[in-house]
Amino acid sequence: MKIGMVSDLHIDINEKALNEGETVDLLLAQFIEDKQIEILLIAGDISNNYIKSQQFIEKLKKRSGIRVYFVPGNHDYWSKEHNVNLDNSYFCLNRGNTA
């Protein structure tokens, strides 16, 4: 099983540097397909905006068709301003368990 990991995408900043018609989720989905990645871990800092982060994850899941797990980073502390409860979004994989 191939597991991919990315971090610090900062899509609100980095999408400005892309060519017309390109988006970070589109490029990442193509990379996932090319490398035959089966699970993706995003290790924080997708965006400074909760809505953009959620939309990005959903678009990426649809485009790639794989499971995507997200671990919030220091730029992802937007839960209070959007009244989001993250208490149930954390879990632990025990030794021998699969995602």
C-alpha distance (Angstrom), angle and dihedral (degrees) to the residues before:
residue distance angle dihedral
M1 . . .
K2 3.80 . .
I3 3.79 116.1 .
G4 3.78 118.7 -170.3
M5 3.78 126.9 -160.2
V6 3.79 130.9 -163.4
S7 3.77 133.4 168.4
D8 3.78 142.4 179.7
L9 3.80 96.0 32.3
H10 3.83 91.9 156.9
I11 3.80 90.3 -171.4
D12 3.81 93.5 -177.7
I13 3.81 88.7 65.1
N14 3.81 104.7 27.3
E15 3.81 98.9 50.3
K16 3.80 88.0 67.9
A17 3.82 88.4 66.5
L18 3.83 95.6 53.6
N19 3.78 127.5 98.8
E20 3.80 119.2 -100.8
G21 3.80 111.3 -75.3
E22 3.80 93.8 20.3
T23 3.79 123.4 114.1
V24 3.79 129.9 179.4
D25 3.82 91.8 -116.9
L26 3.81 91.5 51.1
L27 3.82 93.2 49.5
L28 3.80 92.5 44.1
A29 3.83 92.1 48.6
Q30 3.81 89.3 52.2
F31 3.82 90.4 50.0
I32 3.83 90.3 49.1
E33 3.79 90.2 52.6
D34 3.82 94.0 45.0
K35 3.81 92.7 50.3
Q36 3.84 93.8 38.8
I37 3.81 92.4 -126.1
E38 3.81 112.9 179.9
I39 3.82 101.6 -171.7
L40 3.80 128.2 24.5
L41 3.79 126.6 -156.2
I42 3.80 115.7 -161.7
A43 3.79 106.1 -159.6
G44 3.78 101.3 -157.7
D45 3.76 143.5 -68.3
I46 3.79 103.9 69.7
S47 3.80 93.1 149.0
N48 3.78 143.1 -28.3
N49 3.81 87.5 -117.9
Y50 3.82 122.3 76.4
I51 3.81 95.2 -152.1
K52 3.82 92.6 50.3
S53 3.81 90.9 48.3
Q54 3.81 93.2 50.4
Q55 3.81 92.2 46.0
F56 3.80 90.7 48.6
I57 3.82 92.9 52.6
E58 3.82 92.2 47.6
K59 3.82 93.4 47.8
L60 3.79 91.0 47.6
K61 3.81 92.1 50.2
K62 3.82 91.1 50.6
R63 3.80 94.7 45.5
S64 3.81 96.1 44.9
G65 3.80 101.8 31.6
I66 3.80 92.2 -143.1
R67 3.80 135.5 114.2
V68 3.80 113.2 -90.3
Y69 3.80 122.3 -162.4
F70 3.79 122.2 -166.5
V71 3.80 128.2 -157.0
P72 3.84 110.4 -169.6
G73 3.80 118.0 -122.0
N74 3.78 132.7 -160.0
H75 3.84 91.9 -78.3
D76 3.80 91.0 52.2
Y77 3.80 98.9 71.7
W78 3.78 93.1 111.8
S79 3.80 95.6 115.1
K80 3.81 96.4 103.5
E81 3.80 95.1 51.9
H82 3.82 91.0 50.4
N83 3.82 95.5 38.4
V84 3.81 91.6 -119.1
N85 3.80 120.0 161.4
L86 3.81 109.1 -147.7
D87 3.82 95.5 176.5
N88 3.81 93.8 105.2
S89 3.80 96.1 40.5
Y90 3.80 95.5 78.7
F91 3.77 125.1 81.2
C92 3.77 138.6 159.5
L93 3.78 127.7 -128.5
N94 3.78 108.8 -141.2
R95 3.76 121.0 -144.1
G96 3.79 109.0 -75.8
N97 3.81 95.0 17.9
T98 3.77 122.8 115.6
A99 3.77 129.8 -137.9
